[in-house]
Amino acid sequence: MKKKIITLTTDFGEGSFYEAILNGKLMTALPNATIISITNNITKFDIRETAFVLRSSYKSFPEGTIHIIGVQTEISDSIPLVAMLYDKQYFISADNGILSLISCGKQDKILKFNTLSDTVNNFMSFVESTSAFASAIVNGDTENIASPVSSFSNELIDLSPTVIDNELHGQVIYIDSYSNAVVNITKEAFQEFVKDKKFFINVKSRNAQIDMISKTYTDIGSKNDIEGRLLAIFGCHGYLEIAMCYSNVSQLLGIEKGSPVTVSLV
């Protein structure tokens, strides 16, 4: 049997003992598994940010990887623990809307964990149940602890850009570790709107405009004059990204999640 990979995506914070508890339970249940943290720095309780991070990263992992999501870990009869098979990988999470945002209705299978761990502490119930679920998936024994269901208990629709008065209106959905601002405008949506016309990308206000898409972060000028220059690029995640060479664009322009970004045709 191939060595199983398990990833963790949480809002526990780096160095948190919560991650250590979950790691320990998983290592006990699956001593031969490789456990990798995608990130423990999700903004607290932010399920849309969680979904974006996983959509952007899961394809780099091999088939059969199990992704455990520790964001809004409260589980109950109305918010069960579920596992989703999507794109030949498994995702385990409280059924709080995250998985519907990741799969956009294209999941292959949804399994509902039948019996929550009998513990007073809800976090420990999540840890115990998640470890048991992951172990059952690895061992091909899910029928004893889970039941197939046709849909999620809680479903969310992803935020999409809108066209108003011949402008494409989007918003910042993520600030990455370089303080670049990721916008909810995909390359496909941008190209469909712009076609072969000239455009301006307006960041927060019309005082910060960009009139081209860069191929790299440094192709906007010579090495000596690019620092601090604003640019737009489509990142590895496929979304429009607002950046500034060797500078903190989010801090300098006051950009945060939810800040408006508009594409206007000339």
Residue frames relative to the residue before (quaternion, step in Angstrom):
aa qw qx qy qz dx dy dz
M 1.0000 0.0000 0.0000 0.0000 0.00 0.00 0.00
K 0.4803 -0.6698 0.4843 0.2936 3.54 -0.94 0.90
K 0.5576 -0.6015 0.4565 0.3449 3.52 -1.16 0.66
K 0.3551 -0.7649 0.5031 0.1891 3.59 -0.72 1.06
I 0.2440 -0.7475 0.6029 0.1351 3.55 -1.09 0.83
I 0.0591 -0.7738 0.6306 0.0123 3.55 -0.95 0.95
T 0.1378 -0.7907 0.5913 0.0782 3.59 -0.83 0.95
L 0.2335 -0.7471 0.6068 0.1379 3.52 -1.29 0.54
T 0.0041 0.7526 -0.6584 0.0138 3.54 -0.99 0.94
T 0.1346 0.8288 -0.5181 0.1627 3.57 -0.33 1.24
D 0.3741 -0.6723 0.5743 0.2798 3.50 -1.40 0.07
F 0.2959 0.8013 -0.4755 0.2103 3.59 1.23 0.50
G 0.4383 -0.6665 0.4823 0.3620 3.60 1.10 -0.68
E 0.5570 -0.6180 0.4369 0.3418 3.57 -1.07 0.72
G 0.8216 0.2248 -0.1828 0.4909 3.55 -0.98 0.89
S 0.4350 0.7142 -0.4524 0.3097 3.57 1.27 0.15
F 0.4805 -0.6618 0.4853 0.3093 3.59 -1.03 0.73
Y 0.5069 0.6305 -0.4316 0.3991 3.62 1.23 -0.27
E 0.6497 0.4929 -0.3149 0.4855 3.58 0.98 -0.81
A 0.6323 0.5384 -0.3337 0.4460 3.58 1.00 -0.79
I 0.6352 0.5242 -0.3290 0.4622 3.60 0.99 -0.80
L 0.6789 0.4785 -0.2913 0.4746 3.59 0.87 -0.97
N 0.6296 0.5345 -0.3243 0.4613 3.59 0.98 -0.83
G 0.6735 0.5156 -0.2940 0.4405 3.54 0.88 -0.97
K 0.6617 0.4982 -0.3041 0.4706 3.58 0.94 -0.86
L 0.6607 0.4997 -0.3085 0.4676 3.59 0.97 -0.83
M 0.6624 0.5039 -0.3087 0.4604 3.58 0.97 -0.84
T 0.6312 0.5198 -0.3281 0.4730 3.58 1.12 -0.64
A 0.7014 0.4600 -0.2623 0.4771 3.56 0.96 -0.92
L 0.8033 0.1246 -0.0221 0.5820 3.58 1.02 -0.83
P 0.1074 -0.8612 0.4930 0.0607 3.61 0.46 1.17
N 0.7014 0.4613 -0.2791 0.4662 3.61 1.14 -0.44
A 0.5190 0.6520 -0.4119 0.3686 3.60 1.26 -0.03
T 0.3415 -0.6818 0.6031 0.2340 3.53 -1.31 0.48
I 0.1390 -0.8067 0.5727 0.0437 3.57 -0.66 1.13
I 0.0448 -0.8064 0.5880 -0.0448 3.55 -0.72 1.15
S 0.2946 -0.7355 0.5814 0.1851 3.57 -0.94 0.87
I 0.3147 -0.7126 0.5940 0.2008 3.57 -0.75 1.04
T 0.7184 -0.2998 0.1857 0.5996 3.56 0.93 -0.93
N 0.2116 -0.7378 0.6224 0.1529 3.54 -1.27 0.55
N 0.6076 0.5944 -0.3199 0.4187 3.57 1.32 0.18
I 0.2248 0.7497 -0.5772 0.2328 3.58 1.02 0.72
T 0.5393 -0.5901 0.4805 0.3607 3.58 -1.03 0.71
K 0.6035 -0.6185 0.3545 0.3573 3.56 -0.79 1.02
F 0.8795 0.0270 -0.0818 0.4681 3.53 -0.92 1.13
D 0.4967 0.6833 -0.4190 0.3329 3.62 1.24 0.11
I 0.1808 -0.8324 0.5161 0.0902 3.58 -0.07 1.27
R 0.6133 0.5363 -0.3678 0.4483 3.63 1.08 -0.52
E 0.6298 0.5052 -0.3304 0.4888 3.59 1.02 -0.73
T 0.6214 0.5509 -0.3296 0.4492 3.57 1.02 -0.84
A 0.6755 0.4972 -0.2910 0.4603 3.55 0.88 -0.99
F 0.6409 0.5226 -0.3296 0.4554 3.60 0.97 -0.80
V 0.6551 0.5170 -0.3165 0.4511 3.59 0.89 -0.92
L 0.7028 0.4557 -0.2779 0.4702 3.60 0.88 -0.87
R 0.6161 0.5276 -0.3521 0.4669 3.61 1.00 -0.71
S 0.6980 0.4859 -0.2650 0.4544 3.56 1.05 -0.78
S 0.7899 0.3690 -0.1582 0.4635 3.59 1.11 -0.55
Y 0.6032 0.6298 -0.3830 0.3047 3.61 0.96 -0.72
K 0.6234 0.5782 -0.3527 0.3907 3.62 1.02 -0.70
S 0.5961 0.5692 -0.3649 0.4329 3.60 1.21 -0.30
F 0.6515 0.5109 -0.3099 0.4675 3.58 1.25 -0.29
P 0.5692 -0.6237 0.4105 0.3441 3.61 -1.09 0.61
E 0.6630 -0.4799 0.3933 0.4189 3.53 -1.31 0.35
G 0.7674 0.3585 -0.2684 0.4588 3.55 -1.07 0.76
T 0.4442 0.6815 -0.4636 0.3512 3.58 1.27 -0.07
I 0.2400 -0.7458 0.6048 0.1428 3.56 -1.12 0.73
H 0.1480 -0.7940 0.5875 0.0494 3.57 -0.70 1.13
I 0.1387 -0.7896 0.5956 0.0508 3.57 -0.62 1.15
I 0.1792 -0.8060 0.5623 0.0444 3.54 -0.79 1.10
G 0.0730 -0.8153 0.5744 -0.0029 3.55 -0.54 1.22
V 0.4257 0.6379 -0.5152 0.3827 3.55 0.51 1.25
Q 0.7925 -0.0054 -0.0886 0.6033 3.56 -0.67 1.14
T 0.0562 0.8703 -0.4827 0.0800 3.54 0.67 1.19
E 0.4200 0.7076 -0.4763 0.3098 3.61 1.22 0.00
I 0.0005 -0.7977 0.6024 -0.0284 3.59 -0.70 1.06
S 0.0532 0.7831 -0.6109 0.1033 3.54 -1.09 0.83
D 0.7266 -0.3853 0.3007 0.4829 3.57 -1.24 -0.19
S 0.7187 0.4263 -0.2492 0.4894 3.60 1.05 -0.74
I 0.7446 0.2171 -0.1583 0.6111 3.59 1.25 -0.38
P 0.0608 -0.8466 0.5284 0.0214 3.60 0.30 1.22
L 0.5097 -0.5690 0.5312 0.3665 3.51 -1.37 0.13
V 0.0127 -0.8137 0.5803 -0.0303 3.58 -0.79 0.99
A 0.2167 -0.7241 0.6347 0.1611 3.52 -1.35 0.41
M 0.1576 -0.7861 0.5950 0.0566 3.55 -0.95 0.93
L 0.2145 -0.7251 0.6374 0.1479 3.55 -0.98 0.87
Y 0.1415 0.7864 -0.5764 0.1712 3.54 -0.56 1.21
D 0.8461 -0.0210 -0.0214 0.5322 3.55 -0.81 1.03
K 0.6641 -0.5568 0.2712 0.4188 3.56 1.06 0.99
Q 0.6511 0.4154 -0.3450 0.5333 3.55 1.18 0.63
Y 0.3795 -0.7247 0.5317 0.2193 3.57 -1.21 0.56
F 0.1115 -0.7600 0.6386 0.0469 3.53 -1.17 0.76
I 0.1059 -0.7962 0.5951 0.0257 3.59 -0.77 1.06
S 0.1913 0.7787 -0.5680 0.1856 3.56 -0.76 1.06
A 0.5570 -0.4865 0.5156 0.4327 3.51 -1.33 0.12
D 0.4665 -0.6962 0.4730 0.2718 3.57 -0.99 0.83
N 0.2465 0.8106 -0.4802 0.2271 3.54 0.55 1.26
G 0.7175 -0.4288 0.2474 0.4900 3.60 1.25 0.23
I 0.5132 0.6692 -0.4153 0.3412 3.60 1.19 -0.46
L 0.7065 0.4844 -0.2836 0.4310 3.58 0.76 -1.03
S 0.6301 0.5202 -0.3463 0.4609 3.60 1.05 -0.64
L 0.6349 0.5165 -0.3253 0.4736 3.59 1.12 -0.63
I 0.6478 0.5162 -0.3216 0.4587 3.59 1.05 -0.71
S 0.7911 0.3659 -0.1679 0.4605 3.57 0.80 -1.03
C 0.2184 -0.8035 0.5216 0.1857 3.61 1.21 -0.47
G 0.7289 -0.4605 0.2367 0.4479 3.57 0.96 0.89
K 0.6257 0.5715 -0.3258 0.4192 3.61 1.24 0.12
Q 0.3292 0.7593 -0.5021 0.2512 3.59 1.17 0.42
D 0.4636 -0.6882 0.4968 0.2541 3.56 -1.22 0.62
K 0.8049 -0.0233 0.0640 0.5895 3.58 1.06 -0.71
I 0.0920 -0.7540 0.6456 0.0784 3.56 -1.18 0.65
L 0.0835 -0.7882 0.6094 0.0199 3.56 -0.86 1.01
K 0.2257 -0.7691 0.5875 0.1111 3.56 -0.90 0.98
F 0.4152 -0.6978 0.5316 0.2412 3.56 -0.81 1.05
N 0.4093 -0.7834 0.4200 0.2059 3.57 -0.59 1.16
T 0.8279 0.1345 -0.0204 0.5441 3.58 0.82 -1.00
L 0.3265 -0.7460 0.5454 0.1984 3.55 -0.63 1.10
S 0.5921 -0.5714 0.4309 0.3705 3.54 -1.14 0.64
D 0.4211 -0.7303 0.4905 0.2209 3.56 -0.88 0.98
T 0.3963 0.6809 -0.5224 0.3262 3.54 0.17 1.31
V 0.5496 -0.6398 0.4286 0.3238 3.55 -1.06 0.77
N 0.6933 0.4675 -0.2717 0.4764 3.58 1.00 -0.85
N 0.4109 -0.7523 0.4544 0.2424 3.59 -0.58 1.14
F 0.6193 0.5343 -0.3606 0.4483 3.59 1.04 -0.66
M 0.6673 0.4850 -0.3079 0.4741 3.57 0.94 -0.82
S 0.5907 0.5479 -0.3638 0.4675 3.57 1.12 -0.58
F 0.6360 0.5136 -0.3165 0.4812 3.58 1.04 -0.82
V 0.6671 0.5095 -0.3029 0.4513 3.60 0.89 -0.92
E 0.6866 0.4825 -0.2886 0.4610 3.57 0.80 -1.01
S 0.6917 0.4812 -0.2825 0.4585 3.58 0.88 -0.96
T 0.6460 0.5234 -0.3164 0.4567 3.58 0.99 -0.83
S 0.6508 0.5131 -0.3124 0.4644 3.58 0.95 -0.85
A 0.6579 0.5017 -0.3044 0.4721 3.57 0.98 -0.85
F 0.6424 0.5298 -0.3116 0.4578 3.57 1.02 -0.83
A 0.6645 0.4991 -0.2994 0.4687 3.57 0.88 -0.95
S 0.6488 0.5189 -0.3138 0.4597 3.57 0.97 -0.86
A 0.6579 0.5084 -0.3105 0.4607 3.59 0.96 -0.83
I 0.6269 0.5247 -0.3379 0.4665 3.60 1.04 -0.74
V 0.6619 0.5100 -0.3052 0.4568 3.57 0.90 -0.94
N 0.7540 0.3959 -0.2007 0.4843 3.58 0.95 -0.91
G 0.4469 -0.7143 0.4410 0.3092 3.60 1.27 0.05
D 0.5384 0.6396 -0.3687 0.4063 3.55 1.14 0.69
T 0.2591 0.8199 -0.4842 0.1616 3.61 1.10 0.59
E 0.5770 0.6213 -0.3947 0.3540 3.62 1.07 -0.56
N 0.6502 0.5296 -0.3223 0.4391 3.61 1.18 -0.43
I 0.7929 0.2877 -0.1490 0.5161 3.60 1.15 -0.42
A 0.7847 0.2684 -0.1276 0.5441 3.60 1.20 -0.28
S 0.2304 -0.7593 0.5947 0.1295 3.54 -1.26 0.50
P 0.4723 -0.6606 0.4912 0.3151 3.61 -1.00 0.71
V 0.0721 -0.7708 0.6318 0.0378 3.57 -1.08 0.78
S 0.5375 -0.6762 0.4182 0.2810 3.55 -1.15 0.63
S 0.8097 0.0584 -0.0074 0.5838 3.59 1.15 -0.48
F 0.5868 -0.5563 0.4496 0.3795 3.54 -1.31 0.22
S 0.5366 -0.5992 0.4805 0.3495 3.57 -1.21 0.45
N 0.7815 0.1425 -0.0595 0.6045 3.55 1.10 -0.76
E 0.0192 -0.8082 0.5877 -0.0320 3.57 -0.64 1.13
L 0.1204 -0.7813 0.6106 0.0465 3.54 -1.08 0.83
I 0.3261 -0.7119 0.5861 0.2084 3.54 -1.21 0.56
D 0.4821 -0.6899 0.4586 0.2851 3.56 -0.84 0.99
L 0.5338 -0.6097 0.4797 0.3364 3.54 -1.18 0.59
S 0.0726 -0.8048 0.5891 0.0023 3.57 -0.80 1.04
P 0.5346 -0.6072 0.4645 0.3602 3.60 -1.14 0.53
T 0.2247 -0.7718 0.5816 0.1248 3.56 -1.19 0.51
V 0.3478 -0.7076 0.5746 0.2193 3.56 -1.21 0.58
I 0.0809 0.7781 -0.6132 0.1095 3.55 -0.69 1.17
D 0.8483 -0.0489 0.0026 0.5272 3.57 -0.81 1.07
N 0.6851 -0.5233 0.2705 0.4285 3.54 0.86 1.07
E 0.6032 0.4826 -0.3874 0.5032 3.56 1.12 0.74
L 0.3320 -0.7150 0.5797 0.2062 3.55 -1.12 0.74
H 0.1374 -0.8241 0.5489 0.0236 3.55 -0.47 1.27
G 0.0484 0.7912 -0.6067 0.0599 3.56 -0.76 1.09
Q 0.2367 -0.7590 0.5799 0.1777 3.55 -1.29 -0.16
V 0.5776 -0.5777 0.4513 0.3590 3.54 -1.24 0.51
I 0.1359 -0.8154 0.5608 0.0472 3.58 -0.81 1.03
Y 0.8074 0.0850 -0.0212 0.5835 3.59 1.20 -0.31
I 0.1695 -0.7325 0.6495 0.1136 3.54 -1.15 0.76
D 0.2795 -0.8043 0.4986 0.1624 3.59 -0.46 1.16
S 0.7407 -0.4438 0.2806 0.4192 3.56 -1.32 0.06
Y 0.6618 0.4523 -0.3037 0.5150 3.60 1.29 -0.23
S 0.4911 -0.6776 0.3909 0.3833 3.58 1.39 0.14
N 0.3775 0.6831 -0.5202 0.3467 3.59 1.17 0.56
A 0.3541 -0.7504 0.5269 0.1840 3.57 -1.07 0.76
V 0.1997 -0.7777 0.5890 0.0912 3.57 -0.68 1.14
V 0.2226 -0.7965 0.5579 0.0696 3.55 -0.83 1.10
N 0.5001 -0.6759 0.4535 0.2957 3.61 -1.06 0.68
I 0.4821 0.6035 -0.4724 0.4245 3.58 0.94 0.95
T 0.2622 -0.7768 0.5536 0.1462 3.57 -0.49 1.16
K 0.6623 -0.4913 0.3844 0.4149 3.54 -1.30 0.33
E 0.6491 0.5242 -0.3169 0.4511 3.59 0.98 -0.83
A 0.6687 0.4924 -0.3024 0.4680 3.60 0.92 -0.89
F 0.6324 0.5342 -0.3220 0.4594 3.57 1.04 -0.80
Q 0.6978 0.4764 -0.2770 0.4576 3.58 0.81 -1.01
E 0.6342 0.5304 -0.3306 0.4551 3.58 1.03 -0.75
F 0.6876 0.4703 -0.2793 0.4775 3.58 1.06 -0.76
V 0.7408 0.4326 -0.2317 0.4586 3.58 0.79 -1.02
K 0.0872 -0.8000 0.5733 0.1540 3.59 0.96 -0.98
D 0.7553 -0.3466 0.2496 0.4971 3.64 -0.64 -1.02
K 0.4542 0.7037 -0.4346 0.3311 3.58 1.24 0.39
K 0.5361 -0.5821 0.4938 0.3603 3.54 -1.30 0.35
F 0.0824 -0.8148 0.5737 -0.0120 3.55 -1.12 0.70
F 0.1977 -0.7066 0.6537 0.1852 3.48 -1.44 0.15
I 0.2201 -0.7221 0.6370 0.1562 3.57 -1.06 0.79
N 0.1619 -0.8054 0.5683 0.0456 3.55 -0.55 1.22
V 0.1654 -0.8085 0.5624 0.0511 3.56 -0.60 1.19
K 0.8416 -0.0599 -0.0481 0.5346 3.55 -0.49 1.31
S 0.7834 -0.0984 0.0842 0.6079 3.57 0.88 -0.88
R 0.6169 -0.5657 0.3936 0.3802 3.54 -1.21 0.27
N 0.5084 0.6357 -0.4302 0.3904 3.57 1.26 0.16
A 0.7317 0.2995 -0.2010 0.5783 3.60 1.26 -0.34
Q 0.1104 0.8264 -0.5333 0.1432 3.56 -0.11 1.33
I 0.1340 -0.7542 0.6394 0.0664 3.53 -1.22 0.69
D 0.1606 -0.8308 0.5294 0.0611 3.59 -0.82 0.95
M 0.7480 0.2818 -0.2199 0.5592 3.59 1.21 0.44
I 0.3571 -0.6803 0.5872 0.2547 3.53 -1.33 0.34
S 0.3013 -0.7646 0.5462 0.1622 3.57 -0.74 1.07
K 0.4382 -0.6798 0.5215 0.2719 3.56 -1.18 0.58
T 0.7715 0.0893 -0.0547 0.6275 3.56 1.20 -0.63
Y 0.6423 -0.5424 0.3762 0.3896 3.56 -1.28 0.20
T 0.7652 0.3749 -0.1884 0.4882 3.60 1.19 -0.36
D 0.5375 0.6532 -0.4103 0.3408 3.62 1.18 0.22
I 0.5126 0.6597 -0.4172 0.3576 3.60 1.18 0.40
G 0.8136 -0.0682 0.0320 0.5765 3.60 1.20 0.11
S 0.6956 -0.4452 0.3449 0.4461 3.52 -1.29 -0.09
K 0.6976 -0.5064 0.3171 0.3954 3.54 -1.24 0.50
N 0.6938 0.5122 -0.2797 0.4219 3.57 1.06 -0.72
D 0.8024 0.3203 -0.1642 0.4761 3.61 1.10 -0.48
I 0.5244 0.6629 -0.4160 0.3354 3.62 1.18 0.23
E 0.5200 0.6527 -0.4308 0.3436 3.60 1.12 -0.40
G 0.8254 0.2054 -0.1774 0.4950 3.54 -0.84 1.02
R 0.5522 0.6070 -0.4113 0.3968 3.60 1.22 0.04
L 0.4484 -0.7080 0.4940 0.2316 3.53 -0.98 0.97
L 0.0590 0.8012 -0.5934 0.0489 3.57 -1.00 0.79
A 0.2665 -0.7209 0.6144 0.1786 3.53 -1.37 0.31
I 0.0383 0.7900 -0.6065 0.0812 3.55 -0.98 0.88
F 0.3530 -0.6778 0.5803 0.2813 3.56 -1.21 0.39
G 0.3278 -0.7932 0.4886 0.1571 3.53 -0.50 1.25
C 0.7325 -0.4152 0.3070 0.4436 3.54 -1.34 0.00
H 0.6297 0.5388 -0.3228 0.4572 3.58 1.23 -0.40
G 0.5247 -0.6694 0.3907 0.3519 3.60 1.28 -0.18
Y 0.6221 0.5314 -0.3409 0.4631 3.59 1.28 0.11
L 0.5952 -0.5494 0.4506 0.3753 3.54 -1.27 0.48
E 0.0791 -0.7985 0.5968 -0.0046 3.54 -0.93 0.95
I 0.2192 -0.7517 0.6111 0.1158 3.55 -0.93 0.95
A 0.0422 0.8189 -0.5641 0.0972 3.57 -0.63 1.14
M 0.1816 -0.7414 0.6321 0.1331 3.52 -1.38 0.09
C 0.4810 -0.7130 0.4259 0.2811 3.56 -0.58 1.13
Y 0.8676 -0.0477 -0.0142 0.4948 3.53 -0.84 1.13
S 0.6695 0.4397 -0.3047 0.5154 3.59 1.17 0.57
N 0.5069 -0.6408 0.4981 0.2904 3.53 -1.35 0.32
V 0.2241 -0.8246 0.5036 0.1278 3.57 0.09 1.29
S 0.6399 0.5417 -0.3435 0.4232 3.61 0.93 -0.77
Q 0.6899 0.4654 -0.2792 0.4791 3.55 0.96 -0.87
L 0.6936 0.5000 -0.2923 0.4284 3.58 0.84 -0.93
L 0.7667 0.3262 -0.1809 0.5225 3.60 1.05 -0.74
G 0.4544 -0.7024 0.4424 0.3231 3.57 1.27 0.00
I 0.3327 0.7524 -0.5010 0.2687 3.59 1.09 0.72
E 0.0438 0.7762 -0.6273 0.0462 3.54 -1.07 0.84
K 0.6791 -0.4426 0.3458 0.4726 3.56 -1.22 0.10
G 0.7488 0.3318 -0.2812 0.5001 3.53 -0.86 1.05
S 0.4948 0.6489 -0.4450 0.3687 3.62 1.21 -0.23
P 0.4531 -0.7162 0.4593 0.2660 3.61 -0.90 0.88
V 0.0361 -0.7446 0.6660 0.0251 3.52 -1.22 0.70
T 0.0762 -0.8229 0.5626 -0.0229 3.57 -0.68 1.14
V 0.2115 -0.7407 0.6240 0.1312 3.56 -1.06 0.82
S 0.0684 -0.8097 0.5827 -0.0116 3.56 -0.62 1.20
L 0.3727 -0.7187 0.5427 0.2239 3.57 -1.00 0.82
V 0.3971 -0.7171 0.5247 0.2296 3.55 -1.02 0.81
